[in-house]
């Protein structure tokens, strides 16, 4: 794990401070940037989101899906967690904490927006950082690559319906045109462009050329993420200063769902006698979120200064330390995982 990834929480925290400070003293430029929209799409943020997402999608090899049959049990468990459990468990937790436990402590006019942001955060599985988590758990690389590629394909078709369904169940108005536009802009187009670019690089220079390109683009992706966070907190600053515990309260359902989903995936893999090198990354993929997409979708659907955008950013804030704790649990429990049964 590089310096940026290892200290991502620190960088995010510094971006929070920078965004709040700049937004307080230079409010006019932030409002100008927020007004640069076409069809409800903020152009500066769209550019930053593409700079975040495309380098990550360049890593995905869709031909890896040919390995599905080799790890079908682990893949089945992860798909079940990602698409049948995680979005719905997050929706339930969001409803419990936002409309119940913390209802009186949070701005009443933002309850629906916070819930929407948490649902969006959980509706798309991570596609980039999971490679780091898999490496740290000595995960089977073909499984990880296959699972990520398969999730990306499913995400194109399932993200909008799941978000729309859960927002509807939470009695939140679903802006379907904007939701479908978000899927097109932040999933379909980046996936197609990244695969075209990946194929061209591989044809011209092979794997070495692709590795060199990914190395050059890696800082660009992270800088774009941090720049987006500065913009977000520039708009959210006044609300956070007025109620500084908002971030902590939004973090509670995220933390619970990460440990719940990773634990459930890990135990199901053990029950189905899946090798630990598959169960580890399965648990981590099952629990982690594609927060770059979540931030983009929340901004497109509800705006820069919405509770939804803030909720997705909280996911960014706690992603690294929480997932590293799951990595530690997975590694420390390997002997227990393998003791009762003989792994295939």
N, C-alpha and C positions, 0 to 999 in steps of 0.2 A: 504494500500500500504506500503510495507516494505521500509527500508532505501535505499536499492539498487535501487528499482524502482523509488522512489520519487526523488532521486538525480542522475538518470541515465544520464541526460545531463551533469552534473558535471563530472561523472566518464568518460564519453566519451571524454569530453574536456581534462581531465588529460591524457587519453590514447593517444590523439592526440599529446600532448606535449611530452609524453614519447616516442612515436613512432618516431616522427620527430627527437628528440634528439639522441636516440639510433641509428636510421638509418644513421644519419650524422656522428657519431663518431665510429660506429661499422658496417660499410656497408658490410664487408665480411660475417659475420654470417647471415645477412639477405639474401644475395644473395645465400648462401649455402642452407638456408631453402627454398627459392624460387625455387631452382633446384631439390628438392626432389619430383619428379613427376612420375606418372605412368599413361599412356594413358591420358595425359593432366590434371590429377587430382593431386593436391598438397596434399601429404599424411598428413603432420602436420595440414593443414587447414581442411582437410576432418575429421580428428579426432576431432578437436575443434568444427566443425559444428555439428557433431553427438552429442557431449556433450551438445551443445546448444539446439538442436531440440528435442531430445528424451525425456528429462524430461517434456517438454511442451506437447508433443504428448501423454504422459502418462495420462494427464488430460482428454483426449477426450474419451467419451463414445459413440460409434457408435450406440448403442441401443437407444440413445436419439432421433434418427431420426424418431422413432415411434410417436413423438410429432409434426411432421410436420403439420398435419391436424389441430392442435389446434391454430397455429399461421401462417396460410398459407399466409395471406396478408402481414404481416411483413416480412416473409421469402421471399416471391416473390419480394418485394421491394428491400431487401438486395441483393438477387441474381442478380437482374437487375443492380443495382449499381456496384456490385463487378465484374461482368463478361461482361456486355454490355456497361458500361459507363466508369468506372475508368481507365482501361488500355488504352482506346482510347482517353479519355480526356487528360491523361498524355502524350501520344504520340504527341497529337496536341500541348500541352503546351511546351513540350520539343523542338519540331520543331520551334515554335514561338520564344522561348527565346534563345536556343542554336544556331540556324542557323540564327536568326534574331536580336533580341534586344541586346544580349550579344556577338554576333559573333566576333566582332573585339577585345573584351576584353578577350576572351578565346583562348587557343592554338588551332590553326586551325586543327592540326593533331589529336586532341582529340574530335572534335565535334561529330562524329559518335559514339564514345565510351561513351560520356556523355549521349547522347540520348538513347543509348542502356541500360545504367544503370538505367535511369529513367523509361524506359518501364518495365524492369525486376522488379524494385521496386514496380510498380503499378499492376503487373500481378498476384500477389498472395495475398489474404486477410489474415490478421493477425489471428493467432490461439491461442495466449497465453495471451498477454496483454489485449485483449478484455474482459477477465474475470474480470480484475481489473476495466476497464472502465464501464462495466455493473454493477458491484457492486456499484461504485460511483454514478451511475445514478438511483440506486434502480431498476435495470432492472429485468425483469422476467427471472429467472435462467434457466428454461426449454427451453425458446426461445433461449437464448445465447448458451447453450450447443448444441441444435439441429442445430442451424445455423452454428456453428463452425464445427461440425461433417460433415454436408452436404458440406460445403466449402472444407473440406479436401478431401472428395471423389471426388468432381468435379475437384479439383486441380490436382489430379493424371492424369486426362485425358485432361484437358484444358490448363494447364500452358504452355506446350511446343508449342501447336498449336498457342495460342494467341501471345506468345513471337515471334515465328517464323514469323507469319503473319505481326505483327507490325514492326519488324526489316526489313522485306522485303519491306513493304510500305515506310519505311524510307531510302530505298536503302542501307541497311547495310547487308553485307554478313552474312548469317545464317549458322553457323557450326552445322548442324543438329545432327551429331553423338555425339558431345560434349553436345548439348542441351538435347538430350534424355538420355545420360549418367547422366547428372545432375539430371534430374527428377528421374531416378532410384536410384541414390545414396542419394539424399537429400529429396525425398518425399516418394517413394515407400518402400524402405528398412526401413527407420526410422519408417514409419507408421506401417508396418507389425511387426517389432521388438517391438515397443512400445505396440501394442495391445496384442502381445503374452505375454510380460512381465506383462502388466496390468492384463490380465486374470489370470496368474499364481499367482500373489500377492493376488488378490481378492479371489481366490479359497483357498489359504492357510491361509490367515489372515483377509480377509474381508476389509471393507472400512477403518477401523482404520489402518491397515497395509499399505494400499495404501497412506493414508494421511501422515503417518510417512515417507514413502519412498520419497514422493514428497517434504516434508520438508527438508530431507537430501540432495536431489539432486538440490534443488533450487539454493544454492550458486554456485554449480558446473556449472550450466547452465550460470549464469551471469559472472562468472570468465572466462569461455571459450569465451564468447562474447567479453569481454574486452581484452583478450589475442589476439584474432583475430584482433581486432582494432589496437592494438600495432603493430602487424606484417604489417597490411595494411599501416599504416602511416609511418612505417619504410621505405617502398618503395615509398610512395607518398611525403615524406618530402621535397625533393628538389624542386619539382614542386609547392608545396604549399608555400614554402618560397619565390619562385620567383614570385608567383602571389597569395597573401594571400586572395584576394577577390573571388577566385574561389568558396570556400564553400558558401559564401553569395549568389553568383549568381545561384549556383545549388539549393539553398534552395528556391528560388522564385517560380519556377513551382511546387515544392512539397507543399509549403504552400497554393498556390492557389487551387491545386487539392484537398487537404484535406478539406478546407472550402467549396469548391464547391460541392464535393460529399457528405459530411456529411449534408450540407444544403439541397441538393436535396433529399436525403433519408428521412430526417426529414419532409420536406414538403409533399412528396408523401405519407408517412405514415399518416400524418394528413388528407390529401385529401381522403384516403381510410378508415378513421375513425378507425385507429389502436390505441390501448391503449398506453398511454405515456410510460408505463413500458416496452413496446416492441419497440416503436419508438426510445427511447433513445439508447439502445444498437444497434438497427438496423443502426442508423446514424453513430455510432462509428465503427461498424464492416465494414460498407460501405466505410469508409474513411481511416482506418488504414491498414498498410502493414505488411506482413510477412518478416520483414527485414533480419532475420537470413537466410532464404532461398534465398533472393535476393542477399545478400553478397556472399553466396556460389556459386550461379549460375553465378554471374558476374566474380568472380575469375576464375571459371572453364572455362568460355567462352572466357574471354578477358585477364586474367592474373592479378597478384597482383598489378602491377604498372599501370594499365589501368585507364582511366577516368571512365569507367563503374563501377569498384570497388569503386572508390572515390564517385561517385554519390549515390550509395546505402548506403555508410557509412554516407553521409549527412542525409539520411533518419533516420538513427539511432540517429544522433545528435539532431534532432529536434522533434523526436517522442513524448517524454513525455510532454514537455511544450505545444506543439500544441494540443495534444489530451486532456490534462487537460483543456485547454481553451474551447474546444468543449464540454467537460463535464459541465463546468460552464455555457455555453450558454444553453445547454439542460435543466439543472436544473432550471436556472433562468427563462426560458420561459414556464415552465410547466403550469402555470395559463393561459397564452395566448393560448397554445396548446389545452387545454381542454375547454376553454370558449365557443367557437361557437357551439360545438356539444357535444352530450352525448356519452361518450366512452362506448364501450362494455365491 
